[in-house]
Amino acid sequence: MRGLTIIYRHWFFPLCIALLINEALVKCVHMVHAVAGQTVILPCYTQAISSAYWRYNDSRTVCDIVKGKVYFDEQHSVYKDKVDYFPEELRKGNFSIKLLDVNSAHQGIYTCNFPNTLIPEITYLIVKEVRPRVQKAVFYSGDTRLHAHIFLLFSGVLLGLYSI
């Protein structure tokens, strides 16, 4: 029994810490769905931090927000004139951005990284392409031979009346 208590004490606290870390990581993942051409908001919130760095797949720079100023200097060309932000909200810890006119090239994982923190806010953007719907006109799905005769008869009657 004593051996079981030692194992319990030895593994209980590391297991609790691992579960808490896992829970914190899961809470930071956002799923955003969009249709191509729409504007979407990628959420990012924090407290007491004045800077955030937005990245796509941890490599492409989307934008950098440093002490209330937004920088697009190192922005990847895919995001040129496609990113907007909320200037009034930066002081409140809202570093969310708007991605304008999304397309399939924008689909993927976005991270909002904060200096001196280990856990970024993660957003997975899913973009659905819209295919134009082709509608087929169906006038009559049955036997059309009778309708042709009626049309000819009706046309003849109209022509006969017209000649009078």
C-alpha positions in Angstrom: 0.0 0.0 0.0 2.9 2.3 0.8 4.4 1.8 -2.7 1.1 2.8 -4.3 1.0 6.0 -2.3 4.5 6.9 -3.4 3.6 6.3 -7.0 0.4 8.3 -6.6 2.3 11.2 -5.1 5.1 10.9 -7.6 2.8 11.1 -10.7 -0.2 13.0 -9.5 1.2 16.6 -9.5 3.0 16.3 -12.8 -0.1 14.8 -14.4 -2.2 17.7 -13.0 0.2 20.2 -14.4 0.3 18.5 -17.8 -3.5 18.5 -17.9 -3.7 22.2 -17.0 -1.1 23.1 -19.7 -3.0 21.1 -22.2 -6.3 22.8 -21.2 -4.6 26.2 -21.6 -3.4 25.3 -25.1 -6.8 24.0 -26.2 -8.5 27.2 -25.0 -6.3 29.3 -27.3 -7.4 27.7 -30.6 -10.1 29.5 -32.6 -11.8 28.1 -35.7 -12.9 30.7 -38.2 -14.9 29.7 -41.3 -15.3 32.0 -44.3 -16.4 32.0 -47.9 -14.0 33.3 -50.5 -14.4 37.1 -50.8 -15.6 37.7 -47.3 -14.0 39.7 -44.6 -13.1 37.8 -41.4 -11.9 38.7 -37.9 -9.0 36.8 -36.5 -9.3 37.1 -32.7 -6.4 37.9 -30.3 -6.8 39.2 -26.8 -4.4 39.7 -23.9 -3.9 41.7 -20.7 -1.0 44.0 -19.8 0.9 43.4 -23.0 1.3 46.2 -25.6 2.7 44.2 -28.5 1.6 41.3 -30.7 3.1 39.6 -33.8 0.8 38.0 -36.3 2.2 35.1 -38.3 0.8 32.7 -40.9 2.1 29.1 -40.4 4.8 30.5 -38.1 6.7 31.8 -41.1 4.9 34.5 -43.1 4.5 37.9 -41.5 0.9 39.2 -41.5 1.6 42.3 -39.4 3.3 43.4 -36.2 1.7 45.5 -33.5 4.2 47.2 -31.3 3.2 49.6 -28.5 0.0 50.7 -30.2 1.5 51.1 -33.7 0.9 48.6 -36.5 3.8 47.8 -38.9 3.4 46.2 -42.3 7.1 46.6 -43.3 7.9 42.8 -43.3 4.4 41.8 -44.4 4.2 38.9 -46.9 2.8 39.9 -50.3 -0.3 37.7 -49.9 -1.5 40.2 -47.2 -0.7 43.4 -49.1 -3.8 45.7 -48.6 -5.7 42.8 -47.0 -5.2 43.5 -43.3 -7.0 46.0 -41.1 -7.1 46.4 -37.3 -9.0 48.1 -34.5 -6.9 51.1 -33.3 -9.3 52.0 -30.5 -9.2 48.5 -29.1 -5.4 48.1 -28.8 -5.3 49.9 -25.5 -7.8 47.4 -24.2 -5.7 44.4 -25.1 -7.6 43.6 -28.3 -5.1 42.7 -31.0 -7.6 41.2 -33.4 -7.2 41.8 -37.1 -9.5 41.9 -40.0 -8.5 39.9 -43.1 -10.2 41.4 -46.2 -11.4 39.6 -49.3 -10.1 36.2 -48.2 -9.2 33.5 -50.7 -7.9 30.0 -50.6 -4.3 31.2 -50.2 -5.3 32.6 -46.8 -6.4 29.3 -45.4 -4.3 27.9 -42.7 -3.0 28.5 -39.1 -2.5 32.0 -37.8 -0.7 32.8 -34.6 -0.9 35.9 -32.5 2.4 35.9 -30.5 3.1 38.0 -27.5 6.6 38.9 -26.3 7.8 36.9 -23.3 5.0 34.4 -23.3 5.0 30.8 -24.4 1.4 30.3 -25.5 0.2 32.2 -28.5 -3.4 32.6 -29.6 -3.9 30.3 -32.5 -6.6 30.7 -35.2 -7.3 28.2 -37.9 -8.9 29.8 -40.9 -10.9 27.6 -43.3 -11.9 29.3 -46.6 -14.5 27.7 -48.8 -14.5 28.6 -52.5 -17.9 29.3 -54.0 -18.6 27.7 -57.3 -21.3 29.4 -59.4 -24.5 27.4 -59.5 -25.6 26.4 -63.0 -29.4 26.1 -63.2 -30.8 24.0 -66.0 -34.2 25.1 -67.4 -36.6 22.2 -67.8 -39.7 23.2 -69.7 -41.3 19.8 -69.9 -39.8 16.4 -69.0 -42.4 14.3 -70.8 -43.4 13.6 -74.4 -43.0 16.8 -76.4 -44.4 15.6 -79.7 -48.0 16.6 -78.8 -46.8 20.1 -77.8 -45.2 20.6 -81.2 -48.5 19.8 -82.9 -50.4 22.1 -80.6 -47.9 24.9 -81.3 -48.2 24.4 -85.0 -52.0 24.4 -84.8 -52.1 27.5 -82.6 -49.6 29.3 -84.9 -51.8 28.4 -88.0 -54.9 29.7 -86.3 -53.1 33.0 -85.4 -51.8 33.4 -88.9 -55.3 32.7 -90.3 -56.8 35.3 -88.1 -54.1 37.7 -89.0 -54.7 37.4 -92.7 -58.4 38.2 -92.3 
